Amino acid sequence: MKYLNRILASACIAAAFTASASAKIDREVEKTFDVKPGVHLKVNTMGGNITVNSSGDTKVHIVAKEHIHADSEAEADDVVKKLELTMEQSGNDIVASASYEHSVGLHWGNWPPVQVDFTVTVPSDASADLKTSGGDVVVDDLDGAVTAHTSGGDIKLGTIGGDIDAGTSGGNVGIVQGRGKVRLETSGGNISAKRLLGASDLRTSGGDIKIDDVENSITAETSGGDVKANFAGDIKGDCKLSTSGGQVKASVSKTAAFHLKASTSGGAVDAAGLTRRLASIPFVLAVQLSTERRRRTTRSLVDGQGSPLAQRT
């Protein structure tokens, strides 16, 4: 009986600790700035989410939502004393940041004890530099360049007019349309893109890569997933699709001209459906297999011209 009582007492203590640790108080801080065309936004937060919306306005509106792990308003007041929350303007640059004072020793449970989500509305011609140590990053349609990095969350981008550099250590990365140069990277998630007009570099250590519409040169590499890409019209530059363990599938226009190189270390190379022309006579491309180094390879010139398209699995 005493043993059972000790178990029940321990369970009650654990439940009380969990309830206390999960208690959360939310607060909001807002600020608005008048800006000129071409404003640059910089956001940095510890563990929180970052959302950037676009508008036709000439103002930048910031909402900082504080998620405070505290059991009372008084305790929350003490917690935010060590929070450094910045929302300021310097010329046509807007900075929003949240950081918590570091303390010596190990940290158990929720750390930092306050996390700040930023929701920012900017003019559509803005550019952005966004960083969070663990949350998601979501960006609406913007005309300017976008840099977005998170240590563990997902990244979702709309139609971006400028160059893009986006990466996450563990989440997925998705984009609707990239009009400039595009660099997307994740250590373990998937990468998806609706349309890529600029030269693009997509890399993941373990997920799949899917591009619905490629209109420029591209490198798409994954260590373990599948790669699927659809090329619209002629291939305009060198393209490389590669995976160490999955499948590679490239769809091209019937009128596209390109040089094909496909190889595999352990899987199959399927070039069915491709045709080439010789003396104006179309015929189905035959796959040539080579046993050298246990690699199967096919090389061919489709329509006698065009940029290189390399596939490797």
Buried (B, 14 or more C-beta within 10 A) or exposed (E): EEEEEEEEEEEEEEEEEEEEBEBBBEBEBEBEBEBEEEBBBBBBBBBBBBBBBBBEBEEBBBBBBBBBBBEEEEBBEEBBEBBEBEBEBEEBEBBBBBBBEEEEEEEEEBBBBBBBBBBBBBBBBBBBBBBBBBBBBBBBBBBBBBBBBBBBBBBBBBBBBBBBBBBBBBBBBBBBBBBBBBBBBBBBBBBBBBBBBBBBBBBBBBBBBBBBBBBBBBBBBBBBBBBBBBBBEBBBEBBBBBBBBBBBBBEBEEEBBBBBBBBBEEBEBBBEEBEBEEEEEEEEBEBEEEEEEEBBBBEBBBBEEBBBBBBBB
